[in-house]
C-alpha cells in the first residue's frame, strides 16, 4: 500500500520536459532561461523564464546547440561588435574575446583527444583554449563541462593592460575553463584576479606558446563555419519561447512537432521553418535598424498568418523562424502578443527590457527626430 502511494506521488510529481517531451520526476528538472545566458537571457522578463527542461536535455542542448551557436564565427563576431558599441558608451564594459578558430600546434601537455582554439581580445589579448574534442563538442566548439579544459592567457605589459586582464578574466564567464596567465612578468597575485597557478606541464605549454605567439601575428587558424547549428538553435529558441508564452499545448501542434524534430535532427525537412537567415539583404544590405537597439540582442515576436520569432544581434545579424500557426493560438494568446512584442537584451550591461512593437517603434521614431 505504502509502495503504491509512493508510486502515485511520484507520478503526480512528474513533469514533462519540453525538449525531449518525457515525463521526469521533479528532482530531475531544472529551471533555465529560454534564451541562453550569453545572449542576455538571464535579464529577460519572467515570462521568458522556463522551468520545464530535464537536466539531461539541459546539459546536452547547452553543449551541442547553444555553445555551437555562440562559437559560430558570425555570431561571436556580431556579439563582440555589440559589446564594442556598448563599451563606447559605458567604459566599465570589457568587450569580449573572439574565437578565430582551431589551431594545429604541438602544445606540450595536449592529449590526442583534445583540440586547441585561438582567441583574441580588443586590447591585443591572446588566449589559447585547450578542450576535449569528442564528437559533440567538436561540432559545438564550446568550452564544455570538462574539468580538464584550460586556457593559456597572454597579454603584453603595456599601458591599458588592466582592461585586457579583465577581458581575459571574464572570458567564458558561463562555462569557465581553468585559466593560467603567462607573458606578463611582474604581475602580483594573478590568483586574486581569477587565474590558477601553473602546473609543471602548464609551464611548458606557456613557454612554447609564448615563443610561438610572441612573434605578434595570429597563428594559422581554421575558422568555425558561419552557424552550422542555426536551425537547431532557432528551433530550440522558438520552442522554449512558445511554451513559456503560450503553454505546453504548443508542443502538440504541427509547428511544435516540426520545431522539436528540427531541434534534435538539426535540419528541417520542409525547409520552411526558418524564413530568414544571414545574410539578409534589406535596404543597404543590412536588416532594418528598427529591428532592435544598437548593441542589443533583440527578439521580436510578430503575428501574421503564422506567429514568427526573429532574433537580431546588434541590428546586423538576423534569423526568423515560424513559431505557431495563427489558428493554434487562443484569443487570449493573440491578446498577449497584440501587434507584436520586442525584447532588447544587453548582457554586458546586465539588463533587458520588453515593449509592445507599436510602442517601441513610436519611441524609436521620436528619438530619431
Ligand atoms: Zn528532456
Boltz pocket constraint, residues with backbone or C-beta under 6 A from the ligand:
constraints:
  - pocket:
      binder: B
      contacts: [[A, 17], [A, 18], [A, 19], [A, 20], [A, 21], [A, 22], [A, 53], [A, 54], [A, 55], [A, 56], [A, 57], [A, 58]]
      max_distance: 6.0
